[in-house]
Amino acid sequence: MIYLLLAISTVALGWAVWETTLTFLVKLDKDQQQRRLSNIVQNKTAIPLQAYIETFREKFSVMATHSVLQKYLTYLETQLRRANIDRFKPMDLVAYQVLAALVFSSTFGLLADSVELALISFAGGIVLPIVWLTDKAHKRENDLLRELPNALEILALCSEAGLSLEQGLDQYLKNAKTGPLKEELFKIMEQTRSGAGRKKAFLSVTEKLQLTDFSLFSTSVIQAERFGTGIAKTLQQLSMTLRDKQSQRAEKAVQEMPVKLLFPLILFIMPVTFLIIFGPIVLQFMGH
């Protein structure tokens, strides 16, 4: 009976692997033909391993309806929005996680012939894409917050010179270096020029970013438009406030540095130090 169940399981597993491989090869061949015969989707950047991603979507789209996976996909969507990555979908990240986990676990497991290392490598492959995405989102937000006070000062000077907010934004976009803040302000200008109101344009970008500092900027602009007050002094004061917040964040990061260094110090540096100091002594006693 056990051998029969084992045989049935082996046949079912082989059939599933065969179906997945066949679908993947067909998709890969179709993708290559489309690339050779036509140049469709020129304005869209192709993602790495696109054939594998599309196969994964087709095979595992049913799993996306599960409540737990839905929450996880929502979290991935939020991280992608924070990092301003629109060429990937949340399910694509899951596909990359599965692929990285399988590659890492099989490679390190076979090289070291260790089940424990294979499991650790599998977990590392799952975590690695999320670490990359989170780091990219944090870096983009930090760059945006670092540039925001400078932009507010420029807008305040333009407003004092008699320019409107749109004209001030236009001057900033012409002279500012490429960065996340310039991208978001450009989106605001595009929405305003396309007919959307200033309030709607600012609120859409604010909702996407979910950053307190940018929300203060957006609220100041909306309130100035609502009550018809001058915005130059408001932006100048807000710029000084945000610079103070940046200084506080920097001081907090410096204070937290020893705590963050404690874990790698205990796990990596101290064992090596003890090994260098006491290793020869232990070997000498073992020799005697």
C-alpha positions as CSV (number, residue, x, y, z in Angstrom):
1,M,0.0,0.0,0.0
2,I,2.8,2.4,0.9
3,Y,4.6,1.7,-2.4
4,L,1.3,2.3,-4.3
5,L,0.8,5.7,-2.6
6,L,4.5,6.5,-3.3
7,A,4.1,5.6,-7.0
8,I,0.9,7.7,-7.3
9,S,2.6,10.7,-5.7
10,T,5.6,10.3,-7.9
11,V,3.4,10.2,-11.0
12,A,1.3,13.2,-9.9
13,L,4.4,15.2,-9.1
14,G,6.0,14.3,-12.5
15,W,2.8,15.3,-14.3
16,A,2.7,18.7,-12.5
17,V,6.3,19.3,-13.3
18,W,5.8,18.3,-16.9
19,E,2.8,20.6,-17.4
20,T,4.5,23.5,-15.8
21,T,7.7,23.0,-17.9
22,L,5.7,22.6,-21.1
23,T,3.7,25.8,-20.4
24,F,6.9,27.6,-19.6
25,L,8.6,26.5,-22.8
26,V,5.5,27.4,-24.9
27,K,5.4,30.8,-23.3
28,L,9.1,31.3,-23.8
29,D,8.9,30.4,-27.5
30,K,5.9,32.7,-28.1
31,D,7.7,35.5,-26.3
32,Q,10.8,35.0,-28.5
33,Q,8.7,35.0,-31.7
34,Q,7.0,38.2,-30.7
35,R,10.3,39.9,-30.0
36,R,11.7,38.8,-33.4
37,L,8.7,39.5,-35.6
38,S,7.4,42.8,-34.1
39,N,8.5,45.5,-31.8
40,I,5.4,45.7,-29.7
41,V,5.2,47.5,-26.4
42,Q,8.2,49.8,-27.0
43,N,7.2,52.1,-24.2
44,K,7.1,49.4,-21.6
45,T,10.3,48.0,-20.1
46,A,10.5,44.2,-20.2
47,I,11.0,42.7,-16.7
48,P,13.6,40.0,-16.1
49,L,12.5,36.4,-16.7
50,Q,9.2,37.6,-18.2
51,A,8.3,34.2,-19.5
52,Y,8.7,32.6,-16.1
53,I,6.7,35.4,-14.4
54,E,3.8,35.0,-16.8
55,T,3.8,31.3,-16.3
56,F,3.8,31.7,-12.6
57,R,0.8,34.2,-12.8
58,E,-1.2,31.6,-14.8
59,K,-0.5,28.7,-12.6
60,F,-0.9,30.3,-9.2
61,S,-3.4,33.1,-9.8
62,V,-6.0,31.0,-7.9
63,M,-3.9,31.3,-4.7
64,A,-4.2,35.1,-4.9
65,T,-7.8,34.8,-3.7
66,H,-6.7,33.5,-0.3
67,S,-7.2,36.1,2.5
68,V,-3.7,35.7,3.9
69,L,-2.1,36.1,0.5
70,Q,-4.4,39.0,-0.3
71,K,-3.0,40.9,2.7
72,Y,0.6,40.0,1.7
73,L,-0.1,41.2,-1.9
74,T,-1.5,44.4,-0.5
75,Y,1.7,44.9,1.5
76,L,3.8,44.3,-1.6
77,E,1.7,46.8,-3.5
78,T,2.3,49.4,-0.9
79,Q,6.0,48.8,-1.0
80,L,6.1,49.0,-4.8
81,R,4.2,52.3,-4.7
82,R,6.6,53.7,-2.1
83,A,9.5,52.7,-4.3
84,N,7.8,54.1,-7.4
85,I,8.2,50.8,-9.3
86,D,5.3,50.3,-11.7
87,R,6.7,47.6,-14.0
88,F,6.3,44.9,-11.3
89,K,3.1,43.6,-9.9
90,P,2.8,42.2,-6.4
91,M,2.4,38.7,-7.8
92,D,5.7,39.2,-9.7
93,L,7.5,39.7,-6.5
94,V,6.1,36.5,-5.1
95,A,7.3,34.7,-8.2
96,Y,10.8,36.1,-7.7
97,Q,10.7,35.1,-4.1
98,V,9.8,31.5,-5.0
99,L,12.5,31.3,-7.7
100,A,15.2,32.8,-5.4
101,A,14.3,30.4,-2.6
102,L,14.4,27.4,-4.8
103,V,17.7,28.4,-6.4
104,F,19.4,29.3,-3.1
105,S,18.2,26.2,-1.3
106,S,19.1,23.7,-4.1
107,T,22.6,25.4,-4.7
108,F,23.7,25.7,-1.1
109,G,22.0,22.4,-0.1
110,L,23.9,20.4,-2.7
111,L,27.2,22.2,-2.2
112,A,27.2,21.7,1.6
113,D,25.1,18.5,1.6
114,S,23.2,19.9,4.6
115,V,19.4,20.1,5.0
116,E,19.8,22.8,7.6
117,L,21.7,25.1,5.2
118,A,19.2,24.3,2.5
119,L,16.4,25.5,4.8
120,I,18.3,28.6,5.8
121,S,19.0,29.4,2.2
122,F,15.4,28.9,1.3
123,A,14.3,31.4,4.0
124,G,17.0,33.8,2.7
125,G,15.7,33.5,-0.9
126,I,12.2,34.4,0.4
127,V,13.4,37.4,2.3
128,L,16.0,38.8,-0.2
129,P,13.5,40.4,-2.7
130,I,11.6,42.0,0.2
131,V,14.8,43.4,1.7
132,W,15.7,44.8,-1.7
133,L,12.3,46.4,-2.2
134,T,12.1,47.9,1.3
135,D,15.6,49.3,1.0
136,K,14.7,50.9,-2.4
137,A,11.5,52.4,-0.9
138,H,13.4,53.8,2.1
139,K,16.2,55.3,0.0
140,R,13.6,57.0,-2.3
141,E,11.7,58.5,0.6
142,N,14.9,59.7,2.3
143,D,16.0,61.4,-0.9
144,L,12.6,63.1,-1.3
145,L,12.5,64.3,2.3
146,R,16.1,65.6,2.1
147,E,15.3,67.7,-1.0
148,L,11.9,69.0,0.2
149,P,13.1,71.9,2.4
150,N,15.2,73.2,-0.5
151,A,12.2,73.1,-2.8
152,L,10.0,74.9,-0.3
153,E,12.6,77.7,0.0
154,I,12.8,78.1,-3.8
155,L,8.9,78.1,-4.1
156,A,8.8,80.7,-1.3
157,L,11.3,82.9,-3.1
158,C,9.4,82.6,-6.4
159,S,6.2,83.5,-4.6
160,E,7.8,86.6,-3.0
161,A,9.0,87.6,-6.5
162,G,5.4,87.7,-7.7
163,L,5.1,84.3,-9.4
164,S,2.2,81.9,-8.9
165,L,2.7,78.5,-7.3
166,E,2.5,76.8,-10.8
167,Q,5.1,79.2,-12.2
168,G,7.3,78.5,-9.1
169,L,7.0,74.8,-9.6
170,D,7.8,75.2,-13.3
171,Q,11.0,77.1,-12.4
172,Y,12.0,74.5,-9.8
173,L,11.4,71.6,-12.3
174,K,13.5,73.4,-14.9
175,N,16.5,73.8,-12.6
176,A,16.3,71.0,-10.1
177,K,18.4,67.8,-10.4
178,T,16.7,64.5,-11.2
179,G,15.3,62.9,-8.1
180,P,12.1,61.5,-6.5
181,L,10.8,64.9,-5.4
182,K,11.1,66.3,-9.0
183,E,9.2,63.3,-10.3
184,E,6.3,63.8,-7.9
185,L,6.1,67.5,-8.5
186,F,6.2,66.9,-12.2
187,K,3.2,64.6,-11.8
188,I,1.4,67.4,-9.9
189,M,2.1,69.8,-12.7
190,E,0.9,67.3,-15.3
191,Q,-2.4,66.8,-13.5
192,T,-2.9,70.5,-13.1
193,R,-2.2,71.2,-16.8
194,S,-4.6,68.4,-17.8
195,G,-7.5,70.1,-16.1
196,A,-7.5,68.6,-12.6
197,G,-7.6,71.1,-9.8
198,R,-4.6,71.9,-7.7
199,K,-6.2,70.4,-4.6
200,K,-6.9,67.1,-6.4
201,A,-3.4,66.9,-7.9
202,F,-1.7,67.5,-4.5
203,L,-4.0,65.0,-2.7
204,S,-3.4,62.2,-5.2
205,V,0.4,62.5,-4.8
206,T,0.1,62.9,-1.0
207,E,-2.1,59.7,-0.8
208,K,0.5,57.8,-2.8
209,L,3.5,58.9,-0.8
210,Q,2.0,58.7,2.7
211,L,4.8,61.0,4.1
212,T,4.0,63.4,6.9
213,D,6.4,66.1,5.6
214,F,4.9,66.1,2.2
215,S,1.4,66.1,3.7
216,L,2.2,69.3,5.5
217,F,3.3,70.9,2.3
218,S,0.2,69.7,0.5
219,T,-2.1,70.9,3.4
220,S,-0.3,74.3,3.4
221,V,-0.9,74.8,-0.4
222,I,-4.6,73.7,-0.1
223,Q,-5.3,76.0,2.8
224,A,-3.6,78.9,1.1
225,E,-5.7,78.3,-2.0
226,R,-8.9,77.9,0.1
227,F,-8.5,81.1,2.1
228,G,-6.7,83.2,-0.5
229,T,-3.7,83.9,1.7
230,G,-0.1,84.4,0.7
231,I,1.9,81.2,0.6
232,A,5.4,82.6,0.7
233,K,5.7,83.0,4.5
234,T,4.0,79.7,5.1
235,L,6.4,77.8,2.9
236,Q,9.4,79.6,4.4
237,Q,8.3,78.6,8.0
238,L,7.5,75.1,6.9
239,S,11.0,74.8,5.3
240,M,12.6,75.7,8.6
241,T,10.4,73.3,10.5
242,L,11.3,70.4,8.1
243,R,15.0,71.2,8.5
244,D,14.6,71.0,12.2
245,K,12.9,67.6,11.8
246,Q,15.8,66.4,9.6
247,S,18.3,67.4,12.3
248,Q,16.3,65.5,14.9
249,R,16.1,62.4,12.7
250,A,19.9,62.6,12.1
251,E,20.5,62.9,15.9
252,K,18.2,60.0,16.6
253,A,20.0,57.8,14.0
254,V,23.3,58.6,15.6
255,Q,22.0,57.7,19.0
256,E,20.6,54.4,17.7
257,M,23.8,53.4,16.0
258,P,25.4,51.6,19.0
259,V,22.3,49.5,19.5
260,K,22.2,48.5,15.8
261,L,25.9,47.6,15.9
262,L,25.5,45.4,18.9
263,F,24.1,42.4,17.0
264,P,26.8,42.2,14.3
265,L,29.4,42.9,17.0
266,I,28.3,39.9,19.1
267,L,27.6,37.6,16.1
268,F,30.5,38.2,13.8
269,I,33.3,40.3,15.3
270,M,33.6,39.0,18.9
271,P,33.8,35.2,17.9
272,V,36.5,36.0,15.3
273,T,38.4,38.1,17.9
274,F,38.2,35.3,20.5
275,L,39.3,32.7,17.9
276,I,42.4,34.8,17.0
277,I,43.4,35.4,20.6
278,F,42.6,32.0,22.2
279,G,42.9,29.8,19.2
280,P,46.7,29.3,19.3
281,I,46.6,28.7,23.1
282,V,44.0,26.0,22.7
283,L,45.9,24.4,19.9
284,Q,49.1,24.4,22.0
285,F,47.4,22.7,24.9
286,M,45.8,20.1,22.5
287,G,49.3,19.5,21.1
288,H,50.6,18.6,24.5
